């Protein structure tokens, strides 16, 4: 086994927690921009709109992923939201994510696929409270 593989195996649980927390945290920030207008964002005027729903999914979904609560279900809902964003808002401007400004949605989609497959893993609130992953 190579030395890089040895370190990857040794720290894989910690690295996954870092991945989960960073993805969830950045997703939360996107939602906070839409819902509250925080961090240089512009608050969505109508919370019952498609953008309002996206903001709520991002805000609550990001928080749940950070905490490790219902990660698989949250990742599935969030991945679908990112597909909707890609098809409705980005791809009509072209297929290149750098030009249609869809790179974040594309990367979030990929990250949520990983979170869906691996779930909470260790160091999650769901594991602590329930002793298992429920979804």
Steps between C-alpha positions, in 0.01 A plus 500: 500500500639839404565766760228728363247216527612435856429862601176510304378189684617633834320835466205411276241547776633844589528602136142397434379708795693798363341440158150472649538812714650712220236399245222556751647828622537652156151379402365663819670828405330493158167453674572774754565741213161423345295478820657778710714700256810418708861503381452732207197318368171642395196376692240330280194727521243218469574198718218301334677524163735246343801703620350520848458123509858460379620729778317298764635170363852642501471655847341201674676240286839653565438507874380138505804382303740688730337342805479158339122472530307313230797550266392252231148641470628858511765421237236349272272806526796735456633310197159529336497873575841535333375314192202735481736798531725362226219428254286807568757773557843396373475267199275739301808726490717225352659172603827644637463541880769769507305713255147425624604550866388147589826369646378526862175317420694230314752453782225499763314237298811277495563560872141409587533176305799411720309600815201293387717191451706532823242659731594646837791273583669570834471809714142583411224623726266232366742224604538663841126544562358188336800268491445436129428665170124507440484579127 
